[in-house]
Amino acid sequence: MHRAPRKEDREGCRGKGIPLPALRAARRDAALSQRQLAERAAVSPNTVRLIETGSRGCYPSTLRKLAFALGVEPATLVRGRRPERQDRQDT
């Protein structure tokens, strides 16, 4: 029997899993398509798409796979890009 989607299902998995705000930028920096990254990380292309759009977070194991496939530390994907620091000169 098919059930109607619950409100939680329709809203996506926000709040569940680890969001990766820097995944798209890291993937583009590596010159990879979503499909290529998915193949390297042994995850589905749909998983990459959903995480990039913020529709869902990822499990820690998926985070490690994606980071390894991109050659970055997992924290880089979680924290996002840090703004460049400007050296302040104390006068």
Buried (B, 14 or more C-beta within 10 A) or exposed (E): EEEEEEEEEEEBBEEEBBBBBBBBBBBEEBEBEBEBBBBBBEBEBEBBBBBBEBEBBBEEEBBBBBBBBBEBEBEBBBEBEEEEEEEEEEE
